[in-house]
Amino acid sequence: MNAVTISAGRMRDNFGDVLNRVRYAGERFIVKRRGDPLAALISVAELERLERLERERDEEILRMAKAVSEGLVSVEALLDQYEALHGERLEVAASPPLEEETLWTN
């Protein structure tokens, strides 16, 4: 189901109706202000489904990491395994390198 786009002002004016459409019809809304997306409105059931999918994905990655029996496995190897299983690549934010001075403080 595609999300319905609604302005923040229209959302404010029709809040009860929008909530009913989300709850009873399962509609999704993207709330925009001046053309920029601000928020998404989904049902509690949809949120629970998304959270369950995230939890399952995280558990699968952890299982894959634990399955490696020799030494350490790189994040890159885990991402490769996940991509091979699911056909999509997870994006991992890179951490900035630490300066030696920040590692040792007196």
N, C-alpha and C positions, 0 to 999 in steps of 0.2 A: 504494500500500500504506500502510495506517495504521500508526502507530508503536504498539508495545506499551509500556504504562506499567509500570514496575517500581520498587519501593522500593530505596533504597541498600543496606539490609541484605540483602534478597533477592538483589540483584545480587551482592553480596559472596559470599554463600553458594553462588551458582550461576554464578560467573564463567565457568568453562570452557564450560558449556552455552550460556550467552548468547552468548559469542564464536562458538561453532560455529553457532548459529542465525543470527547476523549474517553470517558468512562463507559458509555453505553454503546457507542458505534465503533470504538477502537480507532478513531481518527488520530492522526499525528499532526501537530502544528509546529511551524517555525515562526517565531515572533521576531519581527524586524523593526528597527527604528532607523529612519532615514535611509532605508534600503539595506542596512547592515544587519545580518542575523545576530540576535541577542541570546535567544534561548530556544530550546525545543521542549514541547509539551507532549508527553506520552503517558499512557496509562500505567498504573502501578504494576499490572500484570506484565506489561512490556518491559518495564524497568527490571523487574525480577528476572525475566527471561534473559535480558542482556547481562545482568550481573551473574547469572548462572553460567552463561556461555563464557564470560571472562574468567570465572573461577575454574571451569573445566579446562580452559586453555592453559591457565597458570599451573594447574595440577599436572597436565600433560607435559608441559615443559619441565617441571620438577621431576616427574617420573623419568623423562629422557635423560636428565642430568644425572640422576641416581643410577641409571642403567649402565652408564659408562664405568667399566670396572677397573681400568688402568689409568692411573694418574689423573690429571685435571683435563677437563674438556673446555675448549674455548667457547666463548659466546657465539662466535662465528659458526662453529660446528653445530651448536644447538639450533641456531637459526637455519642452517642448511637442512638439518633433519626435520625441523618443523615445516619448512617449505616443501620438502620432498613428500611429506605426509598430507599436507593440506593445500598445496598448490598456491600458496601466498607467502610473501615474505613479511615478517614482522619488522617494524621499524624500532630501532633502539637508539635512544638519544645518547650521543657521545659525551662523556665527561671531559671537561677541560683538564689539561695536564696540571698536576700540582707542582708548584715551585718548591724547591728544596727548603727554602726558608719557612714555608708554611707547614712543613712536616715536623720541624723541630723548633719548638718554642721553649724559652726558659721562663 
